[in-house]
Amino acid sequence: MLLSAIISLTMLGTVFGLLLGVAARYLKVEGNPLVAELEQMLPGSQCGQCGFPGCTGAAQALADGSAPVTLCPPGGRALVQALAAKLGVEADLSGVADKLPMIAEVKEEICIGCTRCFKVCPTDAIMGAAQQIHVVFREACTACGKCEEVCPTESVKLQPIPVTLQSWHWNKPQTGSAA
């Protein structure tokens, strides 16, 4: 009795698995390859600073032509130029500023543990609990600034990423400047 149940469930699982595999192959929806390329160019932090729910939505809007190439603040000038070259459009770089890499920091002495900051964090970079001090995971923070906006005690501030041996790099030379 037990052996027949095991055999029948194994057979059902195998048949349904094969059916799902065949259906996935024949019912596959082809996406726009331009959207996939644009999504690869975007930072991938899903921060929402562009006004779209993530980098996939932003890439779709760029491919449709319904969003400007200057939509991604974390990308800076380099991304705007790369997107403009990819899409074959002109980019107005006057409103785009290259910012230093930033990260959110919590001043522990004035944090009251209200939990507003980690409720709005799109990348779950802030950890804490009610009435407890919060902390920021540097690897996950995209410096979107949403936590800074909602903090009632101003204990969360965006700071430049401190230079360490792991994060130090040569500055890029300025183009078009006389030496």
C-alpha positions as a Markdown table, in Angstrom:
| # | Residue | x | y | z |
|---|---|---|---|---|
| 1 | Met | 0.0 | 0.0 | 0.0 |
| 2 | Leu | 2.7 | 2.5 | 1.0 |
| 3 | Leu | 4.9 | 1.5 | -2.0 |
| 4 | Ser | 2.0 | 2.1 | -4.5 |
| 5 | Ala | 1.4 | 5.6 | -3.0 |
| 6 | Ile | 5.1 | 6.5 | -3.4 |
| 7 | Ile | 5.2 | 5.2 | -7.0 |
| 8 | Ser | 2.0 | 7.0 | -7.9 |
| 9 | Leu | 3.2 | 10.3 | -6.4 |
| 10 | Thr | 6.6 | 10.0 | -8.2 |
| 11 | Met | 4.9 | 9.3 | -11.5 |
| 12 | Leu | 2.6 | 12.3 | -11.0 |
| 13 | Gly | 5.5 | 14.6 | -10.1 |
| 14 | Thr | 7.5 | 13.4 | -13.2 |
| 15 | Val | 4.5 | 13.9 | -15.6 |
| 16 | Phe | 3.7 | 17.4 | -14.2 |
| 17 | Gly | 7.3 | 18.4 | -14.3 |
| 18 | Leu | 7.6 | 17.4 | -17.9 |
| 19 | Leu | 4.4 | 19.2 | -18.8 |
| 20 | Leu | 5.7 | 22.4 | -17.0 |
| 21 | Gly | 9.0 | 22.1 | -18.9 |
| 22 | Val | 7.2 | 21.8 | -22.3 |
| 23 | Ala | 4.8 | 24.6 | -21.5 |
| 24 | Ala | 7.7 | 26.9 | -20.4 |
| 25 | Arg | 9.4 | 26.2 | -23.7 |
| 26 | Tyr | 6.4 | 26.8 | -26.0 |
| 27 | Leu | 4.7 | 29.6 | -24.1 |
| 28 | Lys | 7.8 | 31.7 | -23.4 |
| 29 | Val | 7.3 | 35.4 | -23.9 |
| 30 | Glu | 10.1 | 37.1 | -25.7 |
| 31 | Gly | 11.0 | 40.4 | -24.1 |
| 32 | Asn | 12.6 | 43.5 | -25.7 |
| 33 | Pro | 16.3 | 43.0 | -25.8 |
| 34 | Leu | 16.9 | 46.7 | -25.5 |
| 35 | Val | 15.2 | 46.7 | -22.1 |
| 36 | Ala | 17.5 | 44.0 | -20.9 |
| 37 | Glu | 20.6 | 45.9 | -22.1 |
| 38 | Leu | 19.4 | 49.1 | -20.5 |
| 39 | Glu | 18.7 | 47.3 | -17.2 |
| 40 | Gln | 22.3 | 46.0 | -17.2 |
| 41 | Met | 23.6 | 49.5 | -17.6 |
| 42 | Leu | 21.6 | 50.9 | -14.7 |
| 43 | Pro | 23.0 | 50.5 | -11.1 |
| 44 | Gly | 20.5 | 47.8 | -10.1 |
| 45 | Ser | 20.0 | 49.1 | -6.6 |
| 46 | Gln | 16.2 | 49.3 | -7.0 |
| 47 | Cys | 16.3 | 52.5 | -4.9 |
| 48 | Gly | 13.3 | 54.3 | -6.6 |
| 49 | Gln | 15.0 | 57.7 | -6.9 |
| 50 | Cys | 14.0 | 57.8 | -10.5 |
| 51 | Gly | 10.3 | 57.6 | -9.7 |
| 52 | Phe | 9.9 | 54.0 | -11.0 |
| 53 | Pro | 9.5 | 50.9 | -8.9 |
| 54 | Gly | 12.9 | 49.6 | -9.8 |
| 55 | Cys | 15.5 | 49.5 | -12.5 |
| 56 | Thr | 13.4 | 47.2 | -14.7 |
| 57 | Gly | 10.6 | 49.8 | -14.8 |
| 58 | Ala | 13.1 | 52.5 | -15.5 |
| 59 | Ala | 14.7 | 50.5 | -18.3 |
| 60 | Gln | 11.2 | 49.9 | -19.8 |
| 61 | Ala | 10.4 | 53.6 | -19.7 |
| 62 | Leu | 13.8 | 54.5 | -21.3 |
| 63 | Ala | 13.2 | 51.9 | -24.1 |
| 64 | Asp | 9.6 | 53.3 | -24.7 |
| 65 | Gly | 11.0 | 56.9 | -24.8 |
| 66 | Ser | 8.7 | 58.0 | -21.9 |
| 67 | Ala | 11.6 | 58.8 | -19.6 |
| 68 | Pro | 14.6 | 61.1 | -20.0 |
| 69 | Val | 18.1 | 59.6 | -19.9 |
| 70 | Thr | 18.8 | 61.7 | -16.9 |
| 71 | Leu | 16.4 | 59.8 | -14.7 |
| 72 | Cys | 19.0 | 57.9 | -12.5 |
| 73 | Pro | 20.6 | 60.1 | -9.9 |
| 74 | Pro | 23.0 | 57.5 | -8.5 |
| 75 | Gly | 24.3 | 56.8 | -12.1 |
| 76 | Gly | 25.7 | 60.3 | -12.5 |
| 77 | Arg | 27.1 | 61.8 | -15.7 |
| 78 | Ala | 28.8 | 58.6 | -17.0 |
| 79 | Leu | 25.5 | 56.7 | -17.0 |
| 80 | Val | 23.6 | 59.6 | -18.7 |
| 81 | Gln | 26.2 | 59.7 | -21.4 |
| 82 | Ala | 26.2 | 55.9 | -21.8 |
| 83 | Leu | 22.4 | 55.8 | -22.0 |
| 84 | Ala | 22.3 | 58.7 | -24.5 |
| 85 | Ala | 24.8 | 56.9 | -26.7 |
| 86 | Lys | 22.9 | 53.6 | -26.5 |
| 87 | Leu | 19.5 | 55.2 | -27.3 |
| 88 | Gly | 20.9 | 57.7 | -29.9 |
| 89 | Val | 19.6 | 60.8 | -28.2 |
| 90 | Glu | 21.1 | 64.0 | -27.0 |
| 91 | Ala | 21.6 | 64.3 | -23.2 |
| 92 | Asp | 21.4 | 67.6 | -21.3 |
| 93 | Leu | 24.1 | 67.2 | -18.6 |
| 94 | Ser | 23.5 | 70.7 | -17.1 |
| 95 | Gly | 21.2 | 69.2 | -14.4 |
| 96 | Val | 23.3 | 66.1 | -13.7 |
| 97 | Ala | 25.9 | 66.3 | -11.0 |
| 98 | Asp | 28.4 | 63.7 | -10.1 |
| 99 | Lys | 28.2 | 63.2 | -6.4 |
| 100 | Leu | 30.6 | 61.5 | -4.1 |
| 101 | Pro | 29.6 | 58.0 | -3.1 |
| 102 | Met | 27.4 | 58.5 | 0.0 |
| 103 | Ile | 26.1 | 56.2 | 2.8 |
| 104 | Ala | 23.5 | 56.7 | 5.5 |
| 105 | Glu | 24.9 | 56.9 | 9.1 |
| 106 | Val | 22.9 | 56.8 | 12.3 |
| 107 | Lys | 24.0 | 59.0 | 15.2 |
| 108 | Glu | 23.5 | 56.7 | 18.0 |
| 109 | Glu | 23.4 | 59.3 | 20.7 |
| 110 | Ile | 20.2 | 60.9 | 19.3 |
| 111 | Cys | 18.4 | 57.9 | 17.8 |
| 112 | Ile | 15.2 | 57.3 | 19.6 |
| 113 | Gly | 14.3 | 54.0 | 17.8 |
| 114 | Cys | 11.1 | 55.2 | 16.2 |
| 115 | Thr | 11.5 | 52.7 | 13.3 |
| 116 | Arg | 10.5 | 55.2 | 10.6 |
| 117 | Cys | 13.8 | 55.0 | 8.8 |
| 118 | Phe | 13.9 | 51.2 | 8.2 |
| 119 | Lys | 10.2 | 51.2 | 7.1 |
| 120 | Val | 11.0 | 53.4 | 4.2 |
| 121 | Cys | 14.4 | 51.9 | 3.2 |
| 122 | Pro | 14.0 | 50.3 | -0.2 |
| 123 | Thr | 17.0 | 48.0 | 0.2 |
| 124 | Asp | 16.5 | 46.9 | 3.8 |
| 125 | Ala | 19.9 | 48.5 | 4.7 |
| 126 | Ile | 18.7 | 49.6 | 8.1 |
| 127 | Met | 18.2 | 47.2 | 11.0 |
| 128 | Gly | 16.7 | 47.9 | 14.3 |
| 129 | Ala | 13.6 | 47.5 | 16.5 |
| 130 | Ala | 11.2 | 49.8 | 18.3 |
| 131 | Gln | 12.9 | 51.7 | 21.1 |
| 132 | Gln | 16.3 | 50.4 | 20.0 |
| 133 | Ile | 19.2 | 52.0 | 18.2 |
| 134 | His | 19.3 | 51.4 | 14.5 |
| 135 | Val | 22.3 | 50.6 | 12.3 |
| 136 | Val | 23.0 | 50.8 | 8.6 |
| 137 | Phe | 24.5 | 48.0 | 6.6 |
| 138 | Arg | 27.0 | 49.7 | 4.3 |
| 139 | Glu | 26.9 | 47.1 | 1.6 |
| 140 | Ala | 23.2 | 47.5 | 1.1 |
| 141 | Cys | 22.8 | 51.3 | 1.4 |
| 142 | Thr | 22.2 | 53.1 | -1.9 |
| 143 | Ala | 22.1 | 56.6 | -0.3 |
| 144 | Cys | 18.6 | 57.3 | -1.6 |
| 145 | Gly | 18.0 | 59.7 | 1.3 |
| 146 | Lys | 14.5 | 58.4 | 2.2 |
| 147 | Cys | 15.6 | 57.6 | 5.7 |
| 148 | Glu | 17.1 | 61.0 | 6.2 |
| 149 | Glu | 13.8 | 62.7 | 5.2 |
| 150 | Val | 11.6 | 60.8 | 7.7 |
| 151 | Cys | 13.9 | 60.9 | 10.7 |
| 152 | Pro | 12.3 | 63.1 | 13.4 |
| 153 | Thr | 15.5 | 63.6 | 15.4 |
| 154 | Glu | 17.8 | 64.1 | 12.4 |
| 155 | Ser | 19.9 | 61.2 | 13.6 |
| 156 | Val | 20.2 | 59.7 | 10.1 |
| 157 | Lys | 22.5 | 61.7 | 7.8 |
| 158 | Leu | 24.1 | 60.9 | 4.5 |
| 159 | Gln | 27.8 | 61.0 | 4.8 |
| 160 | Pro | 30.6 | 60.5 | 2.2 |
| 161 | Ile | 31.9 | 57.0 | 2.3 |
| 162 | Pro | 35.2 | 57.1 | 4.3 |
| 163 | Val | 38.3 | 56.3 | 2.3 |
| 164 | Thr | 39.9 | 53.1 | 3.3 |
| 165 | Leu | 42.5 | 50.8 | 1.7 |
| 166 | Gln | 39.6 | 48.9 | 0.1 |
| 167 | Ser | 37.7 | 52.0 | -1.3 |
| 168 | Trp | 40.6 | 54.3 | -2.3 |
| 169 | His | 41.0 | 55.0 | -6.0 |
| 170 | Trp | 42.8 | 57.4 | -8.3 |
| 171 | Asn | 40.7 | 60.4 | -9.3 |
| 172 | Lys | 39.9 | 60.5 | -13.0 |
| 173 | Pro | 41.6 | 63.3 | -14.9 |
| 174 | Gln | 39.5 | 66.3 | -15.9 |
| 175 | Thr | 38.9 | 66.4 | -19.6 |
| 176 | Gly | 39.3 | 69.7 | -21.5 |
| 177 | Ser | 41.3 | 71.4 | -18.8 |
| 178 | Ala | 44.6 | 73.0 | -19.5 |
| 179 | Ala | 47.6 | 71.7 | -17.5 |
